[in-house]
Amino acid sequence: MPGGQVEEGESLKEAAIRETKEETGIDVEIIKFCGIFQNVRKSICNTLFLAQPVGGKFTTSSESLEVGFFPIKEALKMVTIGNFRQRIEYCLDESTQPFYIDF
């Protein structure tokens, strides 16, 4: 899952598009705002978007050792950090609405 920080003068959506390009080489179009996770103890907010590829070419960066497209079930098996799997499943569920979770 590409991620990073919002730069000065940049919207959340613009940051998501830029970070994806920087970390994967892929140009994306945001198709859904999924929600926000906040960890108050660590002063971290994660804004989640669902996007689709619209161009570019896979490239790695200093932040990504490997990039690729994977079938959903295979990709979910690869996710082992925290509650990222739950976040991905939520974003892919077409019946969900944007949310805010404070933990």
MODELLER restraints for C-alpha pairs under 7 A, 6 or more apart:
rsr = mdl.restraints
at = mdl.atoms
rsr.add(forms.Gaussian(group=physical.xy_distance, feature=features.Distance(at['CA:2:A'], at['CA:19:A']), mean=6.31, stdev=0.5))
rsr.add(forms.Gaussian(group=physical.xy_distance, feature=features.Distance(at['CA:2:A'], at['CA:20:A']), mean=5.33, stdev=0.5))
rsr.add(forms.Gaussian(group=physical.xy_distance, feature=features.Distance(at['CA:2:A'], at['CA:23:A']), mean=6.32, stdev=0.5))
rsr.add(forms.Gaussian(group=physical.xy_distance, feature=features.Distance(at['CA:3:A'], at['CA:19:A']), mean=5.98, stdev=0.5))
rsr.add(forms.Gaussian(group=physical.xy_distance, feature=features.Distance(at['CA:4:A'], at['CA:19:A']), mean=6.20, stdev=0.5))
rsr.add(forms.Gaussian(group=physical.xy_distance, feature=features.Distance(at['CA:6:A'], at['CA:12:A']), mean=6.43, stdev=0.5))
rsr.add(forms.Gaussian(group=physical.xy_distance, feature=features.Distance(at['CA:6:A'], at['CA:15:A']), mean=5.29, stdev=0.5))
rsr.add(forms.Gaussian(group=physical.xy_distance, feature=features.Distance(at['CA:17:A'], at['CA:28:A']), mean=6.02, stdev=0.5))
rsr.add(forms.Gaussian(group=physical.xy_distance, feature=features.Distance(at['CA:20:A'], at['CA:26:A']), mean=6.52, stdev=0.5))
rsr.add(forms.Gaussian(group=physical.xy_distance, feature=features.Distance(at['CA:21:A'], at['CA:27:A']), mean=5.51, stdev=0.5))
rsr.add(forms.Gaussian(group=physical.xy_distance, feature=features.Distance(at['CA:23:A'], at['CA:60:A']), mean=6.34, stdev=0.5))
rsr.add(forms.Gaussian(group=physical.xy_distance, feature=features.Distance(at['CA:23:A'], at['CA:61:A']), mean=5.63, stdev=0.5))
rsr.add(forms.Gaussian(group=physical.xy_distance, feature=features.Distance(at['CA:23:A'], at['CA:63:A']), mean=6.13, stdev=0.5))
rsr.add(forms.Gaussian(group=physical.xy_distance, feature=features.Distance(at['CA:23:A'], at['CA:64:A']), mean=5.88, stdev=0.5))
rsr.add(forms.Gaussian(group=physical.xy_distance, feature=features.Distance(at['CA:24:A'], at['CA:58:A']), mean=5.59, stdev=0.5))
rsr.add(forms.Gaussian(group=physical.xy_distance, feature=features.Distance(at['CA:24:A'], at['CA:59:A']), mean=5.35, stdev=0.5))
rsr.add(forms.Gaussian(group=physical.xy_distance, feature=features.Distance(at['CA:24:A'], at['CA:60:A']), mean=5.78, stdev=0.5))
rsr.add(forms.Gaussian(group=physical.xy_distance, feature=features.Distance(at['CA:24:A'], at['CA:67:A']), mean=6.00, stdev=0.5))
rsr.add(forms.Gaussian(group=physical.xy_distance, feature=features.Distance(at['CA:25:A'], at['CA:56:A']), mean=5.71, stdev=0.5))
rsr.add(forms.Gaussian(group=physical.xy_distance, feature=features.Distance(at['CA:25:A'], at['CA:57:A']), mean=5.33, stdev=0.5))
rsr.add(forms.Gaussian(group=physical.xy_distance, feature=features.Distance(at['CA:25:A'], at['CA:58:A']), mean=4.88, stdev=0.5))
rsr.add(forms.Gaussian(group=physical.xy_distance, feature=features.Distance(at['CA:25:A'], at['CA:59:A']), mean=4.89, stdev=0.5))
rsr.add(forms.Gaussian(group=physical.xy_distance, feature=features.Distance(at['CA:26:A'], at['CA:53:A']), mean=6.50, stdev=0.5))
rsr.add(forms.Gaussian(group=physical.xy_distance, feature=features.Distance(at['CA:26:A'], at['CA:55:A']), mean=5.98, stdev=0.5))
rsr.add(forms.Gaussian(group=physical.xy_distance, feature=features.Distance(at['CA:26:A'], at['CA:56:A']), mean=4.40, stdev=0.5))
rsr.add(forms.Gaussian(group=physical.xy_distance, feature=features.Distance(at['CA:26:A'], at['CA:57:A']), mean=5.60, stdev=0.5))
rsr.add(forms.Gaussian(group=physical.xy_distance, feature=features.Distance(at['CA:26:A'], at['CA:58:A']), mean=6.04, stdev=0.5))
rsr.add(forms.Gaussian(group=physical.xy_distance, feature=features.Distance(at['CA:27:A'], at['CA:53:A']), mean=5.81, stdev=0.5))
rsr.add(forms.Gaussian(group=physical.xy_distance, feature=features.Distance(at['CA:27:A'], at['CA:54:A']), mean=5.56, stdev=0.5))
rsr.add(forms.Gaussian(group=physical.xy_distance, feature=features.Distance(at['CA:27:A'], at['CA:55:A']), mean=4.94, stdev=0.5))
rsr.add(forms.Gaussian(group=physical.xy_distance, feature=features.Distance(at['CA:27:A'], at['CA:56:A']), mean=5.23, stdev=0.5))
rsr.add(forms.Gaussian(group=physical.xy_distance, feature=features.Distance(at['CA:28:A'], at['CA:51:A']), mean=5.95, stdev=0.5))
rsr.add(forms.Gaussian(group=physical.xy_distance, feature=features.Distance(at['CA:28:A'], at['CA:52:A']), mean=5.37, stdev=0.5))
rsr.add(forms.Gaussian(group=physical.xy_distance, feature=features.Distance(at['CA:28:A'], at['CA:53:A']), mean=4.36, stdev=0.5))
rsr.add(forms.Gaussian(group=physical.xy_distance, feature=features.Distance(at['CA:28:A'], at['CA:54:A']), mean=5.25, stdev=0.5))
rsr.add(forms.Gaussian(group=physical.xy_distance, feature=features.Distance(at['CA:29:A'], at['CA:51:A']), mean=5.37, stdev=0.5))
rsr.add(forms.Gaussian(group=physical.xy_distance, feature=features.Distance(at['CA:29:A'], at['CA:52:A']), mean=5.47, stdev=0.5))
rsr.add(forms.Gaussian(group=physical.xy_distance, feature=features.Distance(at['CA:29:A'], at['CA:53:A']), mean=6.43, stdev=0.5))
rsr.add(forms.Gaussian(group=physical.xy_distance, feature=features.Distance(at['CA:29:A'], at['CA:54:A']), mean=6.48, stdev=0.5))
rsr.add(forms.Gaussian(group=physical.xy_distance, feature=features.Distance(at['CA:30:A'], at['CA:49:A']), mean=6.63, stdev=0.5))
rsr.add(forms.Gaussian(group=physical.xy_distance, feature=features.Distance(at['CA:30:A'], at['CA:50:A']), mean=6.01, stdev=0.5))
rsr.add(forms.Gaussian(group=physical.xy_distance, feature=features.Distance(at['CA:30:A'], at['CA:51:A']), mean=4.23, stdev=0.5))
rsr.add(forms.Gaussian(group=physical.xy_distance, feature=features.Distance(at['CA:30:A'], at['CA:52:A']), mean=6.60, stdev=0.5))
rsr.add(forms.Gaussian(group=physical.xy_distance, feature=features.Distance(at['CA:31:A'], at['CA:50:A']), mean=5.79, stdev=0.5))
rsr.add(forms.Gaussian(group=physical.xy_distance, feature=features.Distance(at['CA:31:A'], at['CA:51:A']), mean=5.17, stdev=0.5))
rsr.add(forms.Gaussian(group=physical.xy_distance, feature=features.Distance(at['CA:31:A'], at['CA:52:A']), mean=6.92, stdev=0.5))
rsr.add(forms.Gaussian(group=physical.xy_distance, feature=features.Distance(at['CA:32:A'], at['CA:49:A']), mean=5.64, stdev=0.5))
rsr.add(forms.Gaussian(group=physical.xy_distance, feature=features.Distance(at['CA:32:A'], at['CA:50:A']), mean=5.04, stdev=0.5))
rsr.add(forms.Gaussian(group=physical.xy_distance, feature=features.Distance(at['CA:32:A'], at['CA:51:A']), mean=6.84, stdev=0.5))
rsr.add(forms.Gaussian(group=physical.xy_distance, feature=features.Distance(at['CA:33:A'], at['CA:48:A']), mean=6.35, stdev=0.5))
rsr.add(forms.Gaussian(group=physical.xy_distance, feature=features.Distance(at['CA:33:A'], at['CA:49:A']), mean=4.60, stdev=0.5))
rsr.add(forms.Gaussian(group=physical.xy_distance, feature=features.Distance(at['CA:33:A'], at['CA:50:A']), mean=6.49, stdev=0.5))
rsr.add(forms.Gaussian(group=physical.xy_distance, feature=features.Distance(at['CA:33:A'], at['CA:98:A']), mean=6.35, stdev=0.5))
rsr.add(forms.Gaussian(group=physical.xy_distance, feature=features.Distance(at['CA:34:A'], at['CA:48:A']), mean=5.21, stdev=0.5))
rsr.add(forms.Gaussian(group=physical.xy_distance, feature=features.Distance(at['CA:34:A'], at['CA:49:A']), mean=5.22, stdev=0.5))
rsr.add(forms.Gaussian(group=physical.xy_distance, feature=features.Distance(at['CA:34:A'], at['CA:50:A']), mean=6.79, stdev=0.5))
rsr.add(forms.Gaussian(group=physical.xy_distance, feature=features.Distance(at['CA:34:A'], at['CA:91:A']), mean=5.51, stdev=0.5))
rsr.add(forms.Gaussian(group=physical.xy_distance, feature=features.Distance(at['CA:34:A'], at['CA:97:A']), mean=6.86, stdev=0.5))
rsr.add(forms.Gaussian(group=physical.xy_distance, feature=features.Distance(at['CA:34:A'], at['CA:98:A']), mean=4.62, stdev=0.5))
rsr.add(forms.Gaussian(group=physical.xy_distance, feature=features.Distance(at['CA:34:A'], at['CA:99:A']), mean=6.77, stdev=0.5))
rsr.add(forms.Gaussian(group=physical.xy_distance, feature=features.Distance(at['CA:35:A'], at['CA:47:A']), mean=5.93, stdev=0.5))
rsr.add(forms.Gaussian(group=physical.xy_distance, feature=features.Distance(at['CA:35:A'], at['CA:48:A']), mean=5.30, stdev=0.5))
rsr.add(forms.Gaussian(group=physical.xy_distance, feature=features.Distance(at['CA:35:A'], at['CA:98:A']), mean=4.55, stdev=0.5))
rsr.add(forms.Gaussian(group=physical.xy_distance, feature=features.Distance(at['CA:35:A'], at['CA:99:A']), mean=4.49, stdev=0.5))
rsr.add(forms.Gaussian(group=physical.xy_distance, feature=features.Distance(at['CA:35:A'], at['CA:100:A']), mean=5.64, stdev=0.5))
rsr.add(forms.Gaussian(group=physical.xy_distance, feature=features.Distance(at['CA:36:A'], at['CA:45:A']), mean=6.74, stdev=0.5))
rsr.add(forms.Gaussian(group=physical.xy_distance, feature=features.Distance(at['CA:36:A'], at['CA:46:A']), mean=5.54, stdev=0.5))
rsr.add(forms.Gaussian(group=physical.xy_distance, feature=features.Distance(at['CA:36:A'], at['CA:47:A']), mean=4.48, stdev=0.5))
rsr.add(forms.Gaussian(group=physical.xy_distance, feature=features.Distance(at['CA:36:A'], at['CA:48:A']), mean=6.06, stdev=0.5))
rsr.add(forms.Gaussian(group=physical.xy_distance, feature=features.Distance(at['CA:36:A'], at['CA:99:A']), mean=6.29, stdev=0.5))
rsr.add(forms.Gaussian(group=physical.xy_distance, feature=features.Distance(at['CA:36:A'], at['CA:100:A']), mean=4.78, stdev=0.5))
rsr.add(forms.Gaussian(group=physical.xy_distance, feature=features.Distance(at['CA:36:A'], at['CA:101:A']), mean=6.34, stdev=0.5))
rsr.add(forms.Gaussian(group=physical.xy_distance, feature=features.Distance(at['CA:37:A'], at['CA:45:A']), mean=5.66, stdev=0.5))
rsr.add(forms.Gaussian(group=physical.xy_distance, feature=features.Distance(at['CA:37:A'], at['CA:46:A']), mean=5.07, stdev=0.5))
rsr.add(forms.Gaussian(group=physical.xy_distance, feature=features.Distance(at['CA:37:A'], at['CA:47:A']), mean=6.54, stdev=0.5))
rsr.add(forms.Gaussian(group=physical.xy_distance, feature=features.Distance(at['CA:37:A'], at['CA:100:A']), mean=5.92, stdev=0.5))
rsr.add(forms.Gaussian(group=physical.xy_distance, feature=features.Distance(at['CA:37:A'], at['CA:101:A']), mean=4.88, stdev=0.5))
rsr.add(forms.Gaussian(group=physical.xy_distance, feature=features.Distance(at['CA:37:A'], at['CA:102:A']), mean=6.15, stdev=0.5))
rsr.add(forms.Gaussian(group=physical.xy_distance, feature=features.Distance(at['CA:38:A'], at['CA:44:A']), mean=5.74, stdev=0.5))
rsr.add(forms.Gaussian(group=physical.xy_distance, feature=features.Distance(at['CA:38:A'], at['CA:45:A']), mean=4.32, stdev=0.5))
rsr.add(forms.Gaussian(group=physical.xy_distance, feature=features.Distance(at['CA:38:A'], at['CA:46:A']), mean=6.32, stdev=0.5))
rsr.add(forms.Gaussian(group=physical.xy_distance, feature=features.Distance(at['CA:38:A'], at['CA:101:A']), mean=6.14, stdev=0.5))
rsr.add(forms.Gaussian(group=physical.xy_distance, feature=features.Distance(at['CA:38:A'], at['CA:102:A']), mean=4.85, stdev=0.5))
rsr.add(forms.Gaussian(group=physical.xy_distance, feature=features.Distance(at['CA:38:A'], at['CA:103:A']), mean=6.15, stdev=0.5))
rsr.add(forms.Gaussian(group=physical.xy_distance, feature=features.Distance(at['CA:39:A'], at['CA:45:A']), mean=6.33, stdev=0.5))
rsr.add(forms.Gaussian(group=physical.xy_distance, feature=features.Distance(at['CA:39:A'], at['CA:102:A']), mean=6.19, stdev=0.5))
rsr.add(forms.Gaussian(group=physical.xy_distance, feature=features.Distance(at['CA:39:A'], at['CA:103:A']), mean=5.09, stdev=0.5))
rsr.add(forms.Gaussian(group=physical.xy_distance, feature=features.Distance(at['CA:40:A'], at['CA:103:A']), mean=6.49, stdev=0.5))
rsr.add(forms.Gaussian(group=physical.xy_distance, feature=features.Distance(at['CA:50:A'], at['CA:91:A']), mean=6.30, stdev=0.5))
rsr.add(forms.Gaussian(group=physical.xy_distance, feature=features.Distance(at['CA:58:A'], at['CA:67:A']), mean=6.52, stdev=0.5))
rsr.add(forms.Gaussian(group=physical.xy_distance, feature=features.Distance(at['CA:58:A'], at['CA:68:A']), mean=6.98, stdev=0.5))
rsr.add(forms.Gaussian(group=physical.xy_distance, feature=features.Distance(at['CA:59:A'], at['CA:67:A']), mean=6.99, stdev=0.5))
rsr.add(forms.Gaussian(group=physical.xy_distance, feature=features.Distance(at['CA:60:A'], at['CA:66:A']), mean=5.95, stdev=0.5))
rsr.add(forms.Gaussian(group=physical.xy_distance, feature=features.Distance(at['CA:60:A'], at['CA:67:A']), mean=6.38, stdev=0.5))
rsr.add(forms.Gaussian(group=physical.xy_distance, feature=features.Distance(at['CA:76:A'], at['CA:85:A']), mean=6.08, stdev=0.5))
rsr.add(forms.Gaussian(group=physical.xy_distance, feature=features.Distance(at['CA:79:A'], at['CA:85:A']), mean=5.94, stdev=0.5))
rsr.add(forms.Gaussian(group=physical.xy_distance, feature=features.Distance(at['CA:90:A'], at['CA:96:A']), mean=6.88, stdev=0.5))
